[in-house]
């Protein structure tokens, strides 16, 4: 395992802070590296094992670092299965680090990156006024470019669920995060990752808002979250790569998959969440709702007629997601 040695000045600063009784989270906040736009520095490739015990346990009160993270964007890394995984942490100007804040993890589409998602995503502008922290992870390279492992596709031999868990645990050491209000959003394969986390990490993520992706026929039987979870899906009827009606896809070489389709995904989540009754008719925003679901969660499908690979609408997603906590 490679080691990341601090500079002499950083080491002396860390020693002085440690002798003054500062926590490791304080040291991260004060001596971190590679700040971007005046943000918090890189955590130096900290391992997921370095997170405090129970860091992803929603029953644990938020432990806020005594030195609040600075507003802005910063490059971060966390060690997962011996691999340094990277992400961009976005701290909004309204964040003060005193009260626990929600965290939204936003996953990019095929061939993109966390920094590109930060630029193109509509979520930061909509969530910044509410003081919501955001993280933009980087996928690893697969046959068709950077992406996420969502079962049959699109990067092999990578545990991206473990990465997402480790990212959340590490952000909790860097900023004041409410562990009961962590959410996943994403577009295209990033939307697939949001679906996948709702299936496999509902103990960490309180809700998900995937866009331009569906559940997959190949692994939907493995979608057995330990609790009901709210899901807000955004789909366009003219999406050329993820057909609204579903079907087989071979866009990623050697990794064929089968989309359930927007409506079937909607109904499948309703079944998984124990929703009763029929879905509502689409409202003026194109959104249909299942409301009578176990645990009071919601399952929503928002359809844009003639829409393509749109990233979703945070003015719809965030009010719905923020109604639900672990």
N, C-alpha and C positions, 0 to 999 in steps of 0.2 A: 504494500500500500504506500502510495506516495505521501510525503509529508509536506505541509505548507508552512514554512518558517516565516515568522513575522520579522519586520525590520527591527533594528536595534532600538529605534525611537519608540516603535509600537510596543515592543517587549517591555521597555522601561515604564511606559505609560500603564501597561497592563499590570505590572508588578505594583506600581504605586496605587492603582485603583483597588487591586486585590487586598493590599495591606490596609486600605481604608474601609474594607468591609463590603465592597461592591460585589454583586452577584455576577455569574457568568453572562447572564443576559445583558447586564450593564456593560461588561467588557465588549460584547458583540456590538452594542449600540455605539460605544465610544471609540473603539479601536478598529472597527471594521474597515474593509478595503473596497476599492472600486466603486465609489458612489457615482450615481448617474443623476444629473439634474439636481444636485444638492441633497440627494436622498441618503438613506441609511446604507452603510457599507456592506460588502460581501461578508458572509459569515464564515468564510475560510474553509468551505467544504466540510462543514460539520456533519457528522454521521447522524443517521436517524436514531441511533442508539443514544445520542447525547441529549435527546429531548427529555424533559422531566417525566418521571413515572406518571402514567395515566394522562399523558398530554392530550390524547384524543378522546378521553372520557368526558362526555358532555355533563356528567354529574359533578365534575370537579370545578370549583370556582375558578374564574379567570385570574391568573397570576400576572399582574401587569408589571412590566419592567419599570424600575424606578426612574430610568432615563427614557422618556418617550421618544419613539422613532421620529425622525425628521420628515416633513412632507417632501414628496418628490418620488422619483423612480430609482431603484437600485438593483444591481445585478447580484443574485444570490445563488448559492449552490448547496446541495445536500447529498451526502453519500448514501446510495441505495444499492444493496447487493454488490458492493465493491465498485460501483460506477458513480462518478460525480455527475449528478443531474442538476440542471440549471433552471432558473426562473427569474422573472422580473417582479419585484415587489413594488406596488404602487400605494403610496400613502397620501391621501387627499389633503388639501390645505386645511380643511375643517377638522382634521383629526388632532386631538390634544393628548391622547394617551392616558387620560384619567379614568374614563369609563370604558368598559369592554365594548368593542365595536364588532359589527358583523364582518365576515370575510367571504368574498366571492372569488372563486378560482375559475378563470376563463381560459378554455382550451382552444388552441388554434386549429385551423383546417390543414389538409394535406399540403405538404411542401412549404408551410409557413413557419413561423417562430413566435416565441412569446413576445418579443419586441414588436413584430409586425402586428400581432393581435392587439397589443396595447394601442397601436396607432389606429387600427381600423375598427376596433370594437366600439359599439355605441354605449357600452355600459359605464365607463369611467365618467363621462360627462353627466350621465343621469344619476349616478350614485355618489359622486363627490360631495354634493351639498349635504348628504345624509351622513358623511363621515365614514363611509364604508371602505374598508381595506380591500385591495384586490391583488391577486397574484396571477401571473401569466407564464405558465410553464412552457418549457421547450421539449417537444417530442424528439425521439431518436429516429434515425434514418431507416426507412424500409425500402421495399422495391420501387415505390413511387414517390419517395421523398419523405421528409419528416412527418411522423404521424404517431398514432397511439395503438397499443395492443388492446383490441376490443373483442378478442376471441379468435375467430377465423381470419381476422385482418387487423391491422395493416402493418404491424411490425412484429417479427417473431422473437421469442425468447426474451421478452422484456416484461417485467411486472410493473405496469404503470399504476395499478391500484396501490401498490406499496409506495411508489413515488408520491402519489397524491397524499397518502397518509403521512409520509415523512415531511412533505412540504408544509402541511397544516401544522404538524407538531413543531416544526422549526419556526414558522411565522409566529407561533405563540410565545416563543422565546425572544422575539424581536419587537413585538408590538402587543398592545392590549387587545386580545381577541376574545370574543364571547364564544366559547366552544359549542354552545347550543345553537349558534346562528352562523353556520358555515354552509356555503351553497356552491354548486357546480353549474357552470354554463359553458357553452361552446358552439361552434359552427362546423358543419360538415363532419369530418372524422372527430373533430373536437366535440361536436354534438353527440357523436357516438360514444365518446369517452364520458360525457355527462350522463347519458343513459346507463353506461356500464357501471359508473360509480353509484348511481341510484340502486342498481341491482346488487352491488358487491361491497359497498362502503356506506350503507345507510346508518351505520352507527357513528359516522363522522359527519356526513353531509345531511343537512336537514331538508334539502330539496334540490331539484335540478331543473334547468331550463335549456334543453337541447334544441338546436336549430339545424335544419337541412340534413337530418339523419333520422333513421328509425331503429327500432329493435330488429335483431337479426334472427332469422329462422334457425340458424345453426346453433345458437346458444341461448335462446329465450327460455328453454326449460331450466337453465341454470340460474335464472333471475329469481332468486328467493331472498329478498331483503328480510332482515330480522324484525322489521317493523314497517308499518305503512309509511310511504314517503310521497310528498307532493311533487308532481312532475308537470311542467308547463312546456309543451312542444310547439315549435313554430315550423310550419311547412308551407312551401309554395307549390301551386298546382302545375307550374311549368318547369320545375326543377329537372334538368336533363340528366344529371348524374345520379340523383336519388329519386327515382320516379315516385310520384305521389301515390300511385296505386301499388307500388312495391314491385318485387321481382328480382331475378338473378342479376348479378353484376360481376364483371371481370375486369374492372378498371385497374385493379392492383394485380400485377403479374404474379401468378402462382398462388393467389389468395382469393379465390372466388367466394362470394357471399350472396345471401338472399335477403333483401329487405322485406319486412312484413308489410310495409305500406303505412301511410299516415293514419288512416282510420283503424286498421288492425292494431297498430301500436297503441293508439288511444284506448281501444277496447281492452287490449292486453293489460295495460297499466291499471285500468279500472278493475279488472279481475284480480290482479296481484294485490291491489289495495283494498279489496273487499267492498267496492262501491256498489250501491244498490240503486235500483230505478234506472231510468233512461237518462242519457245525456241531454242537456239543454240544446235548444236550437241555437245556431250561431248568432252572436250579437252583432252590433254595428262594427266591431273590430274583427269579425270573423272567428271569434273564439266560442267554442262549445265547452261546457263544464259538466263533470261528474261531481256532485256535491256530497251525496250520502255515502261517504267513504269511511273506512275504519280509522279510528284515531283522529277524526276530523280533518284529514288531509284532503287535498284537491287534485284532480286530474283534469288537465285543460289541454285542448288542441286548438291552436290559432292558425287558421288557414288563410293565406293570401292568394286570392284569385289572380292567376297570371304571374305569380311571384316565382323567383328562382332560388338561388342559394343565399337567401337573406339571413343575417345574423340574429334575427329575433328583435323584439321590441322591449327594451328594459322598462319602459313606462307601463307595460302590462306585466312583464315577468316579475319585476322587483316588488310591487305591491302584493302580488300573489305569494311569492316566496317568503317575504318578510312576515307574513301572517303565521308562519309555521316555524317551530323550533324543535330541537331534540327533547 
